[in-house]
Amino acid sequence: MIRIDNLVKSFGTFKVLDGLSFDVMPGEKLALIGPSGSGKTTILRILMTLESISDGHIEICGDQLYHMQRNGREVPADEAHLHKMRSHIGMVFQHFNLFPHKSVLENITLAPILTKGTPRAKAEARAMELLEMVGLADKADARPAQLSGGQKQRVAIARALALQPRIMLFDEVTSALDPELVEEVLLVMKRLAAETDMTMLLVTHEMGFAHEFADRVLFFDKGRIVEQGPPEQIFSNPREERTQSFLRKIIAAGHRV
């Protein structure tokens, strides 16, 4: 579903991603963990085309993301190609990014109506199904300011799902929430993982959730994959000293793995 080959991303002289390569299988649930600044969120932003790449190649569903063929040769992708590729991917951000002046229903239906030409009635019916799924059908007419942080994040998940992506990216979706609101968002994500065949990439500091959620865990440090494997192996028997050190600090800080 995703193939990343020798990916490099630099900001000035600082190399955030350094020759990164990995594949993600269709339907796989992948957790990206590691210290802040290790490049995890940058990967999601690159997949969402919110950041460009410095070098390397990415394939999504068998097609190049940042390159295209023109007259028999490979050239940088134009905006039309990026727009087409972006339709495969949904992303839920750390800080919700809801439109404050629009209702919950309008936040969810806006993109399908504007970008896919979905008739309003159909978009609203789908939005209500998604709100039912995330437990917020009674909040359709509310404004974001009337919602808790956990409710806002569940609306953001419904909004991303409204575009029917094949790949979902979750970027630290619980880190801006009060601790008592975290569980309601994680329950929605667990349900998504269990009930859909979407490919999902999760960047998180919630190690306990990563353990339950993921088919595979990638531990990053300094723009490289230090170690990867099934959650049981990474969290219970990590092989690399850098992974062991990271998890010791996480546990010492009171986080469950």
N, C-alpha and C positions, 0 to 999 in steps of 0.2 A: 504493500500500500504506500509506503514511504521508503525511498532509498536516498541516503545522504552519503556522498562520496567526496572525501578529501576536502571538506568544507572549511574555509578560512573566513573569519570575520575580524576586521581590525577597526578600531576607532583611533585614528591618528597612528601613533607608533605602538599603541597597546593592542595586542592580539588577544581577543576574547575567546575565539574558537580557533584551534590550531590543528588543522588537518584531520577534522572529525569525520568518521565514517561509521554508519550503522544503518540497519534495515528495520522496518516495522512491518509485521505481517498483518494481513486483513483481519480485523476484529480483535487484534491484540490490545491489551491494556498495559501501557508502559508508564512506569513512574520514574521521573528524573529527580535525583536527590544530590545533595552536595552543599558545600558552604556558599554563602552569598558571594556573588561575583565570579562563580565558576562557569557561567555561560548558559545556564539552564533556560532562563527566560529569553535570552537572546535567540536560542534555537526556535522557541515558539513564535517569536516575533518575525523571524526570518520565514518560517513556514507560512505565516499569515501575510507575508509580503509587507510588513510594517517596517522591516529593516532590509536593506539590500545585502548581497554577499560580496566579499572581496575576492574569493576564488572558490573553485570546486563546482560540484553539480548536485542538484536535488531533483529527484523524480517523485511525482505524486500520481498515483493510479496509472503508472506506466508512461506518463508524459513529463517532459522536462518542465520545471517550474520557472527558472530564471533564464532559460534559453529556448530558442525556437529554430525551426528550419526555414531558410529562405533561399530560393534558387540553389538548392542542393548543399547549402553550407549552414553551419551553426552560427546564429547571431544572438545578441541579447534580446530577451523577450520585450515586446512592446506592451503598452497598457491594455490593449484588447486581450492579449494572451494572458496577462496576469489576472485580469478580471475573470476570464473563463476558468482559470485554475483556482482562483480564490473561492469559487462557488462550491468546491469540494470540501471546504474547511470552515468550521465554526470555532470561535474562541470565546472563553469566559475569562474576564479580567479580574484582577485583584480588587479594583475599586468600582465595580458594577458598570459605570459609564452609561447609566440610564438618562434619558432626556427628562429633566425635572418638570418641564411645563406640559408634558404629555401623560395621559393615563397609562396604567399598566397595560391595558389592551392595545393602546396606540403604540407603545414602545415595542410590543411584540409583532404587530402587523405592519409596521412602517416599512421594514426592509423587504419582506415578500411582495408587498404592493409595488414599491418603487423599483426594486432591482429585478424581480421576476415577473412583474405584470400580473400577479395573482389577483383575481377579483376580490373586492373588499369582503364580501360575504363569506367567501371560501377561506380567506386569511383569518377572519374573525372566528370562524368555526374551528379552525385548526388551533388558533391561539387559546381558545377556551379548553380544548382537549389538553393542551400542554399545561395550562394553569391548573387543571384538574390533576394532572400527573404530579405537579410539584406542590400540590396542596394549597393553592391560592385562588381557586375559582371565585371565591367571594371578594377578591381584591381587584377585579377587572377594571373597575371605575376609579380606583384610588390613584393618587399621585405618589411618586417615589418618596416624597417627604413624609408621607403618612405611614411608611413601612419601616420595619426594623431592618437592621443590616442583613440578617439572615434571609428575610423576605425579599429584599432587593436582589440578593445574590441568586435566589431561586428564580426570580423574574428574569435575571440576566441569562440563566441557563435555558429557560423557556424561549427567550428571544433567539439565542444561538440555534436552538433546535428547530425553530420555525423555518429556517432556510434549508432544512433537511440535508445537513452536511454528511459526508461519508467519514470525515475525520473530525474529532472534537479535541480542542486544546484547552486545558485548564491551568491557569497561571496563578498559583498561590491563592486559590479562591476563598480560603478561610482565614487568611492572615490578617485581614482588616476587621474581623468580627470579634465581638466579645466572646469569651470562652463558652458561655452557655448557649450561644447561637450557632456554634460550629457544627454540632451534631445534626441539626435539621438540614443543613446543606450537604453534609456527608451522606446522609440517608438517601437524598435524591440522587446523588452520584452513584451510590451503591446500586440503587434500583436501575439506573441507566446502564451500568456495567452488566448487570445480571439479565436485563430484559431486551437489550439491543445488541446488534452485531457491529455497531460502530467501532472504528478504531479510535482509541483514546490515549492521549498523552497528558500526563499530570505532572506538573512541577509543584512540589509541596515540601513543607517542613513537618507535616503531620506523619511521622514515621509509622505509627500504628495503623493509620488509614492506608498508607502506601502498601503496608504488609498485607492488608486484607484485599485491597483493590487490584493490585497489579498482577499480571502474568509474569512480568519481568521488571527488574529494577536496574537502572543505570546509575552508577555513582560517578559524579563529575568532580574534577578539580583542575583549575587553571586551564579550562577550555578543552580538556581531554577526558575520555572515559577511562577511569582508573580500574573499575571493576564492574562486571555485570553478571546477572544470573537470576534465578528464581528468588522470590522474596525470602523464603526460608533460609536459603544459603547466604544471601547478603546480610540479613539481619541476625541470624543465629551463628553463622560460621564464616564471616568474611575472611578472605585470604590475604588481602593487601593490608599492610600496616596503616596506610593512609585512611582506608575505609574504617578500620578498627578504631583509629584515633577519633575520627569524626563521630562515630556512633557512641563512643565513650562519653564525649562531650555532650551529645544530645541527651543521653540517659542521665548524665549528671545535672543537666538543666531541668530534669523532671519530666521529659517527654517519654511516652511509651513507644517501644518498638515491637 
